[in-house]
């Protein structure tokens, strides 16, 4: 990549990875593109844009893309004109490969930013090639797709799927370092959360402290906003995983699930724990012990050469003799992320996923159990090592009981 990038003159705090790492990532993506018969790929997933260029901004609510062409040395960033300086300061791209579309393209019914993208693709001579787009990306709309096709009538389109996501699956040492930072922040945030679940206290007040801990980080490094807000279903609502908070108070005799993450430079670490106020039912105590046993069995199985389904099988074998049944997946790949999800949308720990684990893959192992009127979540983000899954956080597992 060109050494003339304006980012070379930006604050060094924005430069998370060196140029060699970005070059390695781009080469890996181009290798897969060539193997899949793709000449040009349009990347619209914000995490993938970050991975390929370093771009980091809350601008994904309007269309933006990174274009990767086999015959071009650098990715090309295209976004809203007012965000172009953000690309100059956060990416490793030279000025000629950072383009901002005029504001009259923004949120109009008669014109779409993807028309601008199509015109730039044509200007660069890529309009007759084999183009791939991330058809299942959150921020790639149907209108954007239609505008792109209309503007490139001579292109041959195909779905890029999660090509970049799969390249991201094995983390570099630098990426793991950021996830370890996130783990230290998460330990503090989870401790804050467990301490804040008290009878009579408003849920929103505890969440305010959790979010403060997530952003404040540690004395050595701060935290980012996370891809998912804190989730803490409480009472009967603990029977389902994805509820957030209200201004109601915590009550004695009820469980609260805490599913949180922390992020450092967009790299996430996630963890879940469950707090019970008072004396918990014996069934809940027993279930928590079984979940911990199964979780450890899965971690022990998560070695290079094992498959995702074999890790899940280890969990299933350890728990089914206790009569515990879980139909949903027990984990997924995790890393760099933007709202609305911190998962990488590639590997899942479940039957049928035969992906082979490699060293430096990272997963969120979350074998949550949700019954008719209560639930338990205990989870770990782990690193695949020769010794098995290494949890990145060091907090104790088990049901957290507050008498």
Order of alpha helices (4+ residues) and beta strands (2+ residues): alpha-beta-alpha-beta-beta-alpha-beta-alpha-beta-alpha-beta-alpha-alpha-alpha-beta-beta-alpha-alpha-beta-beta-beta-beta-beta-beta-beta-beta
